[in-house]
């Protein structure tokens, strides 16, 4: 046992060093990535030829009458155009307010032969808040792909101040490999999350752009706080009356009802009497 205690500090030190290495060798997150009410990822980055970017943002908003919260996960990758997952980071944060905007992959990957893959998935859950979801508004693929919408859905989509604005002024420069942009889902006036991504990007020629945005809205009833159930009174058990003394502790001895105090007094008198008789017996014997 003493030997075990002597080597315990060494083992703890070794474990600390191992954990320290594990933490310090994790790849750092991009300085331009922010998880907040306005979440950002990879804006104005990797504008040298032959580079690739991936940004994947997932948002779970909970909207209540007093505000709400959010759980946000951002996966970001940078590397060569053919291997953008060479260096990836994933970060998750819980916010004390719902997310209202996502801005990512804008003015990025403008070198020749770049690849850009960015996506946003938003789930808004309204708790005890009235909301009427309608089809999401979209503005995308305007002035992109050298004037040809390679694979955009919907297209044309030119709604002013749209909830989803993406892939505008992008993928120009000739020899386009692909421009695929999709926008789906619903929006509710009670809480709008705007998405602005993949705009002014991948204009170096020979580019591949794949960007998507989806917003889902649902309404659930607020859960009422549980109320304490009334305490049941067993049948046949008398309850004390506010105007009469409580007789629930009264016992019966020899047909005469005695209270707890009277019972104790009676027992004390018996003890005194017994002691007196014993003393008298000792005197007579002496």
N, C-alpha and C positions, 0 to 999 in steps of 0.2 A: 504493500500500500504506500509506504513512504517513497518507493521508487516511482510509482505511478504519479504521485503528486509532484515529484521533481521534474518529470518529463512533460507534464501537462502544459506549463507555460510555453515550452518549446513548440508543442503541437499547435497551440493557439496562435503563436507568432507565425508559423508556417502557413496556417489557414488564412490569416490576415494578409500575408504577402500574396497568396494565390488570388484572393478576392480582389486585392488592389490591382493586380495585373489584368484580371478580367475586366475591371471597370475602365482602366486607363487605355486599354487597347480597342475599345468600342469605337467605331468610326464616328466622327463628329457630325452633327446635323449642320445643314447649310445655314449660313449666317442670314440668308434672305428668307428663311422659312419661319413663319410665326403661327402658333396656335392660339387663337384669341377670337373675340367676337368677329373680327375681320381676319380670316385665315389666309395665309399666303404660302406659295411654294414656287421656287425656281423662276423668278421674274428677272429678265435681263441677264441671263446666264448662258454660258457655253456657246458663244457666237463664233467660235473657231470651227473651221471645216472638219467634217468627219466625226462629230460628237453626237451623243444621244442623251435624252432626258426622259425620265419617267416620274410623274407625280400622281399619286392616288390618294384622294381625300375622302374620308368617310365621316359623316356627321349624324349624330342622333340628338336632335333637339327635343327638349320637353318644355312646353310653353304652358304656364299657369297664369291665373289672374294677377298674381303678384310679381311675375317675372319668369323664372324658369332656370334651366341648366342645360348643359350639353356635354356629350362625350365625343371627342374628336381624335381621329387617328390619321396620321399623315405618313405615307410611305414615299420616299424620294430616292431616286437612283441617278447616278451620273457615270458615264463611261463612253466607250467608242460607239459609233452609230450602230455597228452590228452586235455590240455587247453592252448595252446601257446598264445592265444589272451588275457591272463590275464592282460598283461601290454603292451600297444601299443602306439607308437608315429608316427605321420605323419608330415613330413617337406617338404616344397616346396621352391625352390630358383630359381632365374633367374640369369644366368651367362652371362658374356660378351664374352664368348668363347664357342665353341661347346665341348661337352663331347667326349673324345677319348677312355675311358676305364671304365669298371665296374668290380670291384673285390669284391666278397662277399661270405659269407657262406663257406669259406675254413678253414680246420683244426678246425672245430667246431662240437658241439653235439656228441662228441666221448664217452659219457657215455652210459651204457646199456639202451635199450628201448627208445632211443631218436627219436625225429621227426624233420625233416628238410624240410621246404617248402620255396623255393626261386625262384624268377622270375625276368626277365629283359625284358622290352619292349622298343625298340628304334625306333624312327621315324626320318629319316634324310631327310630334304627338301633342295634340292640344288636350290638356286635362282640365275639364270644367270650364273650358273657354269655347264659345261659339265660333265655328269656322265653316265656311262653305267652299270647298275646293273646286277650282275650275281648271281648264286646260292651261298648261304653262305657256307663257309667251316667249318667243324665240327670235333672235336676230343672229344669223350665222352664215358663213361662207360667202360673204359679200366682198367682192374684189379679191377673190382668192383663186388659187389654182390656175393662174394666167387666164382668168375669165371663164374657166370651165369648172363647174361643180362636179368633182370626180365621183364622190359618193357621200352626199350630205342629206340628212333626213331630220327635219323637213327642209325642203328647198323648192322655191325660194322662201326665205324667211327674213323679213326686213322690218319687224315690229320695233317702233321707237321706244327707248327705255324699257326694253324687254327684261324679263327676269333672267333668262339665259342669253348671254352674248358671247359667241365663241367663233374661232376660225375665220375671223374677218381680216382681210389684208395679209393673208398667210399663204405659204406654199407656192409662191411665185418664183420665177427664176429659170423656168424651163426644165425639161427632162423629169417631170414630176413622177415620182414612184407611186404615191397614193395620198389622197385627201379624204379621210373618212371621219365625219363629224355627225353625232346624233344627239338629239335633245328630246327627253321624254319626261312625263310626269304631270303633276298638278301644282297649283299654287293657291294660297289662301291669304286674303287681305289682312287677316289677324296677325300674320307673321310671314313676311316675305324674306327669302334668302336669295340674294342675287349672286349669279355665277358669271365671272368674267375670265375667260381663259383662251389660250392658244391664238391670241390676236397679235398681228404684226410679227409673226414668228416663221421660222423655216423658209426664208426667202433666198437662200443661197443657191438654189438649183439642185435637182436630184434629191428632193426631200420626201420624207414619209411623215405624214401627220395623221394621228389617230386620237381623237378627243371625244369624250362623251360626258353628258350631264343628265342626272335623273333626280327628280324631287318627288317625294311621297308625303302626303298629308293624311292624318287620321284624327278623329275626335273620340275621346273616352270620357266617361263621367267621373267627376271627382269622388274620391272615396271618403265617406263620412267617418269621423273619429268614432271608435266603438264606445258604446255607453255601458256602464256597469249594470248588470242584471240585478233586480231586487232580491234580497236575501229571503229565501223561503222559510216560513215558520212551521216546524213539524206539527202535525195534527195531534191534538190532545195535550200539548204542553202549555200550561197556563202562563200568561204574561203578566208582569207586574202592573198594577194600576197606579196612576199618578196620585190618587187620593188615598190609597190604602197602603199599609206597610207590606213589604215584600215577605211573603211567608214561604217562599220556595226553599229556604234553608232550615225550616223548623222540622225537628225530628219528633219521634214518639217514643216514650219510655214508660212502661207500666200503665198505659192508657192515658197518661198525662202528656200534653204537648209541651215541649221545652225548646226554647230558642237556643242558638249556639252559645251565647253568653251564659244563659242559665245552666246549660249542661256543663260548661267549664267550671262554674261556681260550685255546682253540686259535686263534681269530681274532686275539687279542692277540699271541700268539707269532709269528704270521705277519707282523704289522705290524712288530714289533721286528726280526725277521730282515731284512725288506726295508729298513728304515732303516739297519741295520748294513752291509748290502751296498752301499747307496748311498754311505755315508760312506767305506767302503774304496775305492770306485771313484774318489771325489774325491781321496783322498790319492795314489793311483797316478798320476792325471792331473797332479797338482801336482808 
